[in-house]
Amino acid sequence: MQTKLYTNRKIYGIIYLYMNKHKKEGICMFNSKFNGLLTGLIIVAIIGIIALIGYFGWSVYNKYYIDAEAKNIVDSFEQSVGNKNEVKNEEQNRTEIGGVEEDNSIYAGNTGGDGTTYGGYKVLGIISIPKINIEYPILEKATPASIKIAVAYLSGVGINKTGNTVIQGHNYRNGLFFSNLSKLSNGDTIYVTDETGTKITYKVYNIFEADGNDSSFYNRNTNGLREITLSTCTNDGSRRTIVLAKEVI
């Protein structure tokens, strides 16, 4: 009986030692796997943070670079317009002095030579929106390339002409171009200067969202006034933010 009891205790002891050993090994293995997983998550998090910092850093640099380039083009355009107006005034003075009446309207549509260009596109004018602190050249044609560097003419009668003109710009969600159009309100002011040096003041009177292929409001009756339509994508890219403005008379 004692021998049997001793044997059973011995067996239980062996089993206990075996289980305890494997339990410790299991804990060690679990800790090892957990530590490996934790290390992996930390590495992924670090890479993600670096990528995020890199993205925002590039975004800030890109905005700064494009804004600086656009400012140079705006200054060049304004200088070109100023030079053209000086020539126009000189020609008008000569006409008056000579006592000969001539039609000098040709100067109103010419900034000298081919005018100011940017990225291979002619600059048709300048748009300025104080509320969202932007001022950009308006390029002659809206293409994937042109709206990467400025805003551009999309359709309509033409810059500062009677009727409606559509101007398109990207929404990079960082304040660049038309990123902040949705922050405008009715009554906000928009200034557009054309190739003749004429600066027209427009007031916003409607802001809404539309489907990307909806252009029904482009060809609208402006009752003999100048109007502009500004268009950009919404923040999620699913629709377009539209701003309508008419000239102040």
C-alpha positions as a printed NumPy array, in Angstrom:
array([[  0.   ,   0.   ,   0.   ],
       [  2.764,   2.387,   0.937],
       [  4.7  ,   1.349,  -2.128],
       [  1.657,   2.088,  -4.316],
       [  1.102,   5.465,  -2.646],
       [  4.744,   6.307,  -3.134],
       [  4.532,   5.304,  -6.749],
       [  1.443,   7.471,  -7.321],
       [  3.082,  10.472,  -5.685],
       [  6.112,   9.946,  -7.828],
       [  3.997,   9.783, -10.958],
       [  2.073,  12.937,  -9.925],
       [  5.359,  14.654,  -9.207],
       [  6.702,  13.787, -12.62 ],
       [  3.484,  14.976, -14.246],
       [  3.586,  18.241, -12.255],
       [  7.198,  18.868, -13.164],
       [  6.453,  18.122, -16.826],
       [  3.434,  20.428, -16.909],
       [  5.204,  23.157, -14.991],
       [  8.149,  22.981, -17.372],
       [  5.949,  23.261, -20.454],
       [  3.879,  25.977, -18.831],
       [  7.011,  28.051, -18.362],
       [  8.084,  27.276, -21.922],
       [  4.631,  28.308, -23.143],
       [  4.799,  31.563, -21.211],
       [  8.258,  32.254, -22.591],
       [  7.081,  31.426, -26.11 ],
       [  4.019,  33.677, -25.673],
       [  6.182,  36.496, -24.354],
       [  8.574,  36.049, -27.252],
       [  5.749,  36.16 , -29.821],
       [  4.136,  39.116, -28.052],
       [  7.412,  41.017, -27.963],
       [  7.958,  40.264, -31.647],
       [  4.455,  41.484, -32.501],
       [  4.905,  44.599, -30.384],
       [  8.235,  45.339, -32.06 ],
       [  6.615,  44.94 , -35.475],
       [  3.771,  47.292, -34.553],
       [  6.234,  49.894, -33.269],
       [  8.231,  49.697, -36.523],
       [  5.051,  50.078, -38.608],
       [  3.948,  53.029, -36.456],
       [  7.334,  54.733, -36.859],
       [  7.256,  54.232, -40.624],
       [  3.702,  55.608, -40.706],
       [  4.672,  58.684, -38.697],
       [  7.685,  59.33 , -40.939],
       [  5.498,  58.953, -44.045],
       [  2.884,  61.302, -42.572],
       [  5.497,  63.914, -41.698],
       [  6.982,  63.526, -45.171],
       [  3.582,  63.982, -46.83 ],
       [  2.699,  67.107, -44.858],
       [  6.209,  68.437, -45.343],
       [  5.937,  67.951, -49.094],
       [  2.446,  69.485, -49.097],
       [  3.651,  72.607, -47.272],
       [  6.718,  72.913, -49.525],
       [  4.652,  72.356, -52.669],
       [  2.142,  75.039, -51.644],
       [  4.922,  77.483, -50.789],
       [  6.729,  76.815, -54.086],
       [  3.609,  77.107, -56.252],
       [  2.416,  80.238, -54.439],
       [  5.84 ,  81.836, -54.917],
       [  5.879,  80.976, -58.635],
       [  2.311,  82.215, -59.043],
       [  3.213,  85.501, -57.322],
       [  6.038,  86.015, -59.809],
       [  3.638,  85.424, -62.699],
       [  1.066,  87.796, -61.202],
       [  3.729,  90.499, -60.882],
       [  4.912,  89.859, -64.455],
       [  1.349,  90.059, -65.785],
       [  0.622,  93.29 , -63.937],
       [  3.843,  94.803, -65.228],
       [  2.978,  93.71 , -68.761],
       [ -0.487,  95.24 , -68.48 ],
       [  1.   ,  98.443, -67.069],
       [  3.478,  98.717, -69.944],
       [  0.721,  98.104, -72.453],
       [ -1.437, 100.845, -70.923],
       [  1.487, 103.273, -71.067],
       [  1.875, 102.566, -74.788],
       [ -1.869, 102.963, -75.274],
       [ -1.862, 106.342, -73.495],
       [  1.086, 107.539, -75.562],
       [ -0.667, 106.594, -78.788],
       [ -3.851, 108.345, -77.667],
       [ -1.879, 111.492, -76.839],
       [ -0.234, 111.46 , -80.255],
       [ -3.636, 111.119, -81.9  ],
       [ -5.047, 114.027, -79.906],
       [ -2.003, 116.212, -80.608],
       [ -2.137, 115.425, -84.307],
       [ -5.826, 116.227, -84.443],
       [ -6.576, 112.926, -86.113],
       [ -9.231, 110.614, -84.739],
       [ -8.247, 106.941, -84.779],
       [ -9.593, 103.736, -83.301],
       [ -6.948, 102.552, -80.853],
       [ -9.025,  99.682, -79.478],
       [ -6.412,  97.226, -80.749],
       [ -4.314,  98.038, -77.691],
       [ -7.074,  96.891, -75.313],
       [ -6.635,  93.276, -76.293],
       [ -2.879,  93.1  , -76.486],
       [ -0.355,  92.976, -73.666],
       [  2.567,  93.163, -76.06 ],
       [  3.926,  90.222, -78.035],
       [  2.325,  86.99 , -76.897],
       [  1.574,  88.383, -73.438],
       [  2.512,  86.673, -70.191],
       [  2.776,  82.895, -70.236],
       [  3.104,  80.33 , -67.47 ],
       [  3.92 ,  76.671, -67.955],
       [  3.366,  77.077, -71.693],
       [ -0.11 ,  78.603, -71.221],
       [ -1.096,  82.199, -71.871],
       [ -2.207,  84.169, -68.821],
       [ -5.661,  85.673, -69.424],
       [ -5.967,  87.489, -66.139],
       [ -5.618,  87.455, -62.37 ],
       [ -8.155,  86.334, -59.772],
       [ -7.956,  87.535, -56.189],
       [-10.194,  86.441, -53.292],
       [ -9.319,  88.274, -50.049],
       [-11.624,  86.15 , -47.853],
       [ -9.523,  83.025, -48.453],
       [ -6.275,  84.921, -49.112],
       [ -5.518,  83.761, -52.662],
       [ -4.3  ,  85.447, -55.834],
       [ -3.513,  83.386, -58.922],
       [ -3.066,  83.78 , -62.663],
       [ -5.925,  82.531, -64.819],
       [ -4.516,  80.363, -67.596],
       [ -6.062,  80.127, -71.038],
       [ -7.224,  76.508, -70.877],
       [ -8.192,  74.07 , -68.13 ],
       [ -6.11 ,  70.914, -68.606],
       [ -4.615,  68.407, -66.126],
       [ -1.275,  70.196, -66.543],
       [ -2.511,  73.807, -66.292],
       [ -4.547,  73.357, -63.117],
       [ -1.538,  71.844, -61.366],
       [  0.173,  75.239, -61.452],
       [ -2.704,  77.754, -61.399],
       [ -6.429,  78.133, -62.   ],
       [ -7.724,  78.152, -65.576],
       [-10.474,  79.249, -67.924],
       [-12.895,  76.374, -68.563],
       [-15.729,  77.805, -70.645],
       [-17.896,  80.85 , -71.26 ],
       [-17.649,  84.266, -72.857],
       [-14.162,  85.154, -71.622],
       [-12.511,  86.982, -68.756],
       [-14.495,  90.074, -67.678],
       [-16.798,  89.914, -70.673],
       [-20.577,  90.296, -70.491],
       [-22.102,  86.912, -69.702],
       [-20.813,  83.995, -67.652],
       [-17.228,  82.731, -67.475],
       [-16.261,  79.471, -65.741],
       [-12.92 ,  79.253, -63.941],
       [-11.684,  75.917, -62.608],
       [ -9.131,  75.15 , -59.92 ],
       [ -7.926,  72.177, -57.889],
       [ -8.824,  71.479, -54.266],
       [ -5.632,  70.178, -52.638],
       [ -7.154,  70.575, -49.146],
       [ -4.216,  72.723, -48.077],
       [ -5.324,  76.234, -49.043],
       [ -3.803,  76.037, -52.522],
       [ -5.853,  77.297, -55.488],
       [ -9.592,  76.728, -54.843],
       [ -9.161,  74.48 , -51.781],
       [-11.147,  76.877, -49.575],
       [-13.976,  77.86 , -51.904],
       [-16.48 ,  76.249, -49.544],
       [-15.493,  78.816, -46.895],
       [-16.906,  81.675, -48.982],
       [-20.265,  83.211, -48.162],
       [-22.795,  85.26 , -50.08 ],
       [-21.587,  88.84 , -50.314],
       [-17.87 ,  87.985, -50.317],
       [-15.744,  89.868, -52.837],
       [-13.8  ,  88.467, -55.79 ],
       [-11.565,  90.595, -58.021],
       [-10.669,  89.681, -61.593],
       [ -8.174,  91.641, -63.685],
       [ -8.054,  90.982, -67.43 ],
       [ -5.463,  91.575, -70.167],
       [ -6.605,  95.165, -70.66 ],
       [ -5.799,  95.986, -67.052],
       [ -9.51 ,  96.272, -66.222],
       [-10.281,  95.098, -62.703],
       [-13.851,  94.007, -62.065],
       [-15.317,  93.484, -58.605],
       [-17.688,  90.531, -58.23 ],
       [-19.905,  89.604, -55.289],
       [-20.759,  86.003, -54.418],
       [-24.503,  85.322, -54.561],
       [-24.769,  81.536, -54.53 ],
       [-22.716,  78.548, -53.31 ],
       [-23.747,  74.936, -53.801],
       [-22.542,  71.442, -54.666],
       [-23.161,  69.732, -57.997],
       [-22.398,  66.45 , -59.719],
       [-19.129,  66.398, -61.604],
       [-20.838,  66.211, -65.014],
       [-23.496,  68.846, -64.28 ],
       [-22.87 ,  72.   , -66.312],
       [-26.482,  73.169, -66.583],
       [-25.698,  76.424, -64.752],
       [-22.813,  77.403, -67.07 ],
       [-24.942,  78.924, -69.815],
       [-27.278,  81.069, -67.72 ],
       [-28.938,  84.419, -68.33 ],
       [-26.845,  87.122, -66.645],
       [-29.212,  89.966, -67.606],
       [-26.463,  91.866, -69.396],
       [-24.002,  91.661, -66.511],
       [-20.614,  90.025, -66.13 ],
       [-20.675,  86.88 , -64.019],
       [-18.162,  84.221, -63.022],
       [-18.549,  80.614, -61.94 ],
       [-15.785,  79.096, -59.829],
       [-15.564,  75.304, -59.758],
       [-13.534,  72.824, -57.713],
       [-13.979,  69.34 , -56.26 ],
       [-15.382,  68.787, -52.764],
       [-13.04 ,  67.575, -50.028],
       [-14.03 ,  63.937, -50.597],
       [-13.824,  64.333, -54.386],
       [-17.333,  62.972, -54.97 ],
       [-18.934,  66.239, -56.146],
       [-18.01 ,  69.796, -57.074],
       [-18.198,  73.   , -55.072],
       [-19.67 ,  75.791, -57.205],
       [-19.499,  79.516, -56.487],
       [-21.542,  82.011, -58.502],
       [-20.678,  85.722, -58.437],
       [-21.842,  88.788, -60.366],
       [-20.22 ,  92.137, -61.031],
       [-20.828,  95.038, -58.707],
       [-22.429,  97.972, -60.56 ]])
